[in-house]
């Protein structure tokens, strides 16, 4: 039962954050970055489908994978272990303003 009496990490979704072509060309590899975003409706739907209230606290985690010739289709899901992880961020709370 989801009554708010416990805190658990539940995956709501994941998205790739590919490097933007212009960023990649103008930046050194050490400061190039990618972006991924989730829309409000998308998050609310994921929360609702799992029985959470729309005001449930959220956090985010970023994982950077090492490139390889033939990457697995789902490197952080069904194919976990098929591609090496370079680094990951800490689990970071999403501010309420987002």
GIMOLIN-V286710 format. One record per helix or strand. SS is the DSSP state (hx for helix, st for strand). FROM is the first residue (numbers start at 1). LEN is the number of residues. Records with the same first field share a line. If there is no record, write none. Layout:
SS = FROM-LEN / FROM-LEN
This chain:
st = 19-1 / 34-1 / 59-2 / 63-3 / 85-4 / 92-2
hx = 21-6 / 40-10
